[in-house]
Structures are given as C-alpha cells and as structure tokens.
C-alpha cells in the first residue's frame, strides 16, 4: 500500500526494478557530478561508460532506456558532451536509425512466411549440431550481403514465433487463441521441464545466428557500416575489399563454424540443448493445423510475402537505396497486398523496434562523451607509435578491445582517419596502410562479439522481446559468446600477423 506521496515517487521510480537497483542508479547520478568536480571529465567519462554498461547488463531487470537515459541526460548537464555533439553522432548514424524504424517493422510483415519456412526446416533437421551450424552459416551468408541487424531481426521473429506456438499449447490453449507468452502462470506442470529445455534450445540457436552475423559481416564491403567507411578511405570496390580482408576473414569463418559445431556437439557454455520431443510434436501439429485450415487467401499471403522477401534480398544485395528505405518499401508492399490497412495493425509492427531505437540514441550520447573527452586517444597514440606487423597486431587488438565497450563504427572511424592521415603524410607505405585498414576492419568486427554492446545486432537481441522469454541476459550472452570470442579473436590475430 502506498500511503504517502514520497512512497509513491519511490515506488514508481523505475517501476518494478528491484530496490537495490534503484538505489544503485540514484548513487550513480549523485556520484558523477562529484567525480566531475574532483577528478575531471576523463575519469567521469570512464565512470559513466561503466555505469551505462551496467544498465545493459541488468536489461532483464529493467529496460536500459530509462536508467541509461538518466545517465545520458546527466552527461550533457555536467558537460561531458553537448547537445550539438549528440546531434552530430545521431545524424551520422541516421541510416541505422532508419533501419531500425522501418526494416524491423518490415520483417514483422513477413512473419507468416518466415515461420512457415523455418518450421519446416526445424522439423526436417533433427540433429541439433547440424541445425546450429545451419543457422550460423545461413546468418553468416546473409550478413555478407544484407545488414546484420536485418538478419538478427529475422532470427528474433522466428524465435518468438516458435516460442509462442509452444507456450500457447503448454498453457492449454488452442493454436488460434489469443495468448500472452510472457507469463508462465498458465503453463501446465507437465510442460514446465520441456519449456525450460526449449528455452535453452532457442538460446543456443539465437546466439549461433548472432555470431554468424559477425562472421559474415566482416567479409564484404556492405557487411557492416564500418566496412563501407573503411573501403571508402582505402579506395576499395566490393571485390577488392573481399580479397584484401579474405586472409583474415576466411580463416576466422572456418574457425567460427567449427567452434559452432563443437559447442553443440560437446554441450558446453550453455549450448547443445535438444529440441524436446513434446515441443517437436507441438510444432508438427501446428504445421499440420495450418496446412489443414489453409485457404486460398492464406496461400496468397504467403506468395505475396515470398515476392516481397525476394525484393528485399535483391534490394539489399544491390544496395539500390538505404536499408531503412528498403524496409519502408517492404512495409508498403507487404501490407498493401495482404489487406493490412488499419492503423492499429500496422502500428503493432513498430512496437519492438522503437524502444531499441530510443536506446541506441541514448547510447550515442555516451559515444559523444567518449569523443568529446578523447577517452581513446592514449591508446591510439601508443598503437600508431608501433611499426610493421606489431602495428597491425596492435591495431587489431586495440580496436577489438575498444569495440567491446563502445560503438564499433565509432572506433573504426577514429582509427581509419588517423591511419589515413599518417599515410597521406608519408609516414607509412601503401602496403602498410592496406594492412592497417584490414586490421581495423577485422578488429572492430571480430573481437566485438565478446559483449552485447560491441555490436548493434547483439544489443538488439539482448533488448528484444525474445530475450526475456528465453532468459537471455547480458551475463549469459557474454558467457555463451566467450568461446567464439577466444577462438575467433586468436585466429584473427594470427592471420593479421602472419597472412597479411
């Protein structure tokens, strides 16, 4: 019972988050101005960055937008950055914002097709190891030509669809019944063990797919936003970029896929959970149920979604427009020809993307503070003081470490600009510049799988509607990514030193 106004404020502050968490956030907000006065902006900047990472780590307790947003607002108020600096960071990343607003919503309108295709795939491939490698490999292939966030959005849509199908049946409801899958209160006792195993199975698939986007994203000019930036600075076209990066990216891809198979085969680091027979039976019944009640209109919807999906793939592969604008095209075509013309039905597609879009803008406030306070400059100067293979290796490791705690596009833009300046001044040869560019590209793509804040696709998965359903938190993501991080980073480093 809330008896006083003060108690009402305390109760409503950060909602259902634990009391200790609320006190921690208040403590951060109190301490930061004191740090600014006593130790200056550099120490305070690192403290705020650590605090923001803490809010990400506690995403299952409280969505990071609110606590992270409070830290971001305070960062501007105490002078770590300015509103102009924030605006500059956001406008530079506007293509990513457009992508999140429109592409994720566009994928929502392809949901029927995706669930149909992947249900058939899941029922056909019985080996969890084969399925893991398949998910990882397909995600890698698609991410080499499409955008990693788009690929992860597809994986999330499929994962949520599978989970809702089983959770509805486990709660004693029919396939066509409205159901809230976020609560387990209605799940029958006999289904609870299967539900936990199914969650573990989906966690493994989602992490394999997420890592796959990093494996494929490093390979091509269009795989990740920073790749395009680096290729422009180096003057590489699509083919040349692939060939320049191949000595590192191909060994890493082989090592990553082998790691995927071994993790599932030996059931370590949270992988290897089998799809329970009861869940497989429910998914098979669901597939047969859809086939039995399928009408001409249902088939027409699948045909339309298949055509729109083809348009999406071709549009992204040939980059006829910004990714977000292609997403808008997908929304228009998919809704027009499937009869979805009511505002409330269209609006539902934007529910999952817009909170993350807001969170990403908050993240750019933290990045603006890093930029304005030059927090990474000491590392940059130490790396540039090295020469030859030592410099390439140091660039790979430094950009990798910084990308695990900051935005990898931001890190890549800083380093490639500095290296280009040294090259234009005659400080290094063209061959050294090319090696450095590859080291920066692979460094910002490969080691950044270590943490969810290292890659936008990982952060999107962490804060998605699927993450709380399958109990995928920050700590668990870090643990499950650890073997990939160790193997792929080590192989990438060896390739940078010996194959470039």
Phi, psi and omega in degrees: 000130178266110187264333183233165179295321179298319178294324178295317177298315182295321182290320184279339178297115182059022169055238186273007178298149180300153181300319181296327179291318179299316179296324179296316180295317177300319178300317177302314184294329178282319186288323187303312177298327178294317177299321180298318181288318187276322188239351177093178188288332183293309178298316180296321179299315177295324179296316180295320178299315178297320180295320179295319177299323177300318179296326176293319181297333181259028186300329180284341177274322182204129179303133189293347184302314185288303179296319177295324178295322177297318178295322179294316178299317180296324179302320178289317183295324182268001172094014176290332174207182180235163178297327177294319178296320178296315181300321179296316179297319182292317181294326177295329181261017184302325175302324178291320178298315177300318180302312183295320183293314189257320185291316180298321176294323178298319178299326179303323182278002172252013187301316182301315180295314182298317181294321179298311183293312185285334174295317177300318181295316182295323180284332183278320182265108186271335181284123181293326179294316178296319180295321179297312179295323179297312179298315181296315181294316179296318178298320179295315181297313181296321182290341176289337183240335179253194179261139183301320179298322178295317180296317178295323177299322176297313180299318180296316179301316179294315181299315178297320179298312178302313184298315182296323179300310182287319183299324179295314180292319179297337178268006176081024182247159179281163183300329185269001185277141173296140186206142175259109185275002183276351180238139182261008185303323184270358182289128181294148183305320183294339183264350190295318178296318178296323179296317179296319179292324178294321176300315179298320178298313180292323177302314179298313180299316182295319179291321176299316180294319180297315178295325177301325179295328177286322179298314180280328184296333182283343193281327190236165181300330186254005185293321180220154181303320182291336177298317180296319178298314181293319180295325177295317179294325182272346181075031181263142171269186186301310183294315182296322178300313180301316182292322180294321184275338186308320180302338177257313188293323182290312174302323178294319179297316179298314179297321180295317180291323175295320177298318178303312181296316183293321180299317180284325181293318184260002172055055179239161178057032176086004180261174172093001178295135180274152173288116182302144180301323180296322179290318178301320179295320179295316180295323178293317178298321179296316179298317179292324178298316179295319180295321183292321184263006182297133179248175176302321180294320178299318179293323178296322178297316179296320179296315179299314181296324178295318179295317179295322178297321177295318177299319179300310182298314180295319180298318179286320182297322181262358175051056181286344178197173175302146185304317181298323179290324175296323176299321177296321176299318179300315180300312183298311183292314184295322181281323182299315187264005173240006173082014179271093185236003178273140184300318184293330177286324177289319183299330181299330182293336184270355186298321185280332186274322188293321176300320179291325176300316177297318179297321180295322177296321175300319178299323179294335174295317178296319178297320178298322177295320176300317181293312184292329181264003175053044185295332184266356186301318180302321179293320180300312183295321179295321180291317182291343178284344179277170181224160173061219182297327179298321179293316180298316179296318180294321177298316180300312183289317183295313179294328178294312180297314182293327180289338178286341181245350182225187179282124184292333175293319178298314180297315181298318182296322179295309186290318182291327176295317180294316180295320178297321178297316178297320179296315181294333178275000178085014182284335178221159179278169178298321179298318178293322179297316180298317179297320179294320180297318178295318179299319179293316180298311182288326179295321180281344181261319191273300181296340183292354175289351185297327183226155178297329180280357178285330181224138181300324180295321178293318180295323178296318178296317181300321185260010182283170176292338181285323187306309179292332180294321183256011176059048180255094180261180183300309182299318180292323177296317179298316180296316182288334178277343187305310180297321175300313181302312183296309184293310185292322178294317180295315179296318178298318179297316179299320180293320178298318183285318190253341185250341179284000000 
